[in-house]
Amino acid sequence: MRALISVFDKTGIKEFARELEKRNWEIISTGGTYKLLKDSGIKVMSVEEVTGQREILDGRVKTLHPKIHGAILNIRENTEHQSTILEEGIISIDMVVNTLYPFEDTITKTDDLDEIIEMIDIGGPSMIRAAAKNYKDVLIVTDPCDYKDVLDNLDSHSEDYRKKMAIKAFETTARYDKAISVYLSGENFSLNCKLKENLRYGENPHQKAAYYVDEEVAEVKILHGKQLSYNNLNDIYAAVKVVKDFNEPTAVAIKHTNPCGIGTGENLKEAYLKAYECDTESIFGGIVALNREVDLDVAEELSKIFLEVIIAPKFSKEAFEILSVKKNIRLVEVSNLMDFEIGRQFKQTLNGVIVQDLDEVEFEKFEVVSRRKPTEKELKDLEFAFKAVKHVASNGVVLAKDGSTYAIGQGQTKRAWAAEEVIKRTRSLDGVVLASDGFFFADTVELLKDHGIKAAISPGGSIRDREVIEAANEADITLIFTRTRHFRH
């Protein structure tokens, strides 16, 4: 049996090749892989020995040869094929192991077009596709994570197994080619993801679902707990988007992709308790994201209620020991939580997708449009509230004070109804401020007046802004316009 090994990613390849050698496989290799294996004492033939042709064009052409592709593509049960390869002196290749040049990594590190072009692999995709096409006779391996499984089943690879590996190989080359076309065109939108796992079900038990990942973005580890569900993954994304918006120690509680509490503080425990106090009922069975290492103090608080998932950049040993006692809780570590870029967002439409940049506008420019000016404390609370309401489903409003959401009203078809909801549900009206994700009318100002709320912030932008400002002045309410809308539909 013969294996052709040509990998850019050398992870685990020496050990894999050594195991093949022990099992009497002949190994053919190229370039840097050949040198690595030979220097490691592994018996290996160079491609040049097989083809009788040296590499040319700075290594651009080395495996594109009939004695390589004929060796991969011949159908073992086809007598004409077997006659041809016998005449040509070709010996079949039974396994191809290949990882591609790192095109996607290169475009993140340089703008040098010549360097980027050189990272477009030609021989690799050709060998991969050839082996995958002939999967009934040839095993294709494109992921170092599969080496152990391949070795464990080396003598019993079924056709179904080879087909599964071929599908993975075609997915690999499809992603690779798409990344190149997107980069060169500068116009196409591409989701460069691969299947991670099939999920138990989707939003509901009767819906099938699967999880696809882009491994180059967030550094995610599931430290504890059962498989994440479709709804868990959706809520985790919502939670991380919120918590990344705050630089100070912050905790965010999420239920059904909506925040039910956001808190900031001097430390993570204080932040979490503020988020918890916003809605002590909805947080039950929800998801909490934190932007600092979870230590013993905050872990003890988190452990007091049932939570589905906790996300953080790190968990201390003591925190992990306390939280992992709960069998069903998922502990998710995202080590680069505050550093990775979420990038563009998209939604499916009737005949395609709509794509937009992430809403990352900070609270910078604003205009106090009322006669009453905000106090320093009110301004700080309004800034926090407006940052929080950005993540609330429209029409949405937030009541906030001292770096804590006091009540969150979201998803209403009329903004005054959202305001009514938060006023009804808040734990206190003393000194709170209100933030709205879009403009509101005088009926909302009347609600603020009736309940003693003295400061509000909104984007403004309505044709009825003048009467809203007049209503605020009559009620002696501070009103700030940001001129920046934050709809989240």
Secondary structure, DSSP 4 states (H G I P E B T S, - for coil): -EEEEEESS-TTHHHHHHHHHHTT-EEEE-HHHHHHHHHTT---EEHHHHHS---BTTTTBSS-SHHHHHHHH--TT-HHHHHHHHHHT-----EEEEE---HHHHHHH---HHHHHHT--SHHHHHHHHHHHTTTT-EEE--GGGHHHHHHTTT---HHHHHHHHHHHHHHHHHHHHHHHHHHHS-------EEEEE-S-SSSTTS--EEEE-TTS--EEEEESSPPPHHHHHHHHHHHHHHTT--SSEEEEEETTEEEEEEE-SSHHHHHHHHHHH-TTTTTT-EEEESS-B-HHHHHHHTTS--SEEEES-B-HHHHHHHTTSTT-EEEEETTTTTS----EEEEETTEEEEE------S---EE-SSSPPPHHHHHHHHHHHHHHTTSPSS-EEEEETTEEEEEE-S-SSHHHHHHHHHHH-S--TT-EEEESS---HHHHHHHHHTT--EEEE----TTHHHHHHHHHHTT-EEEE-S------
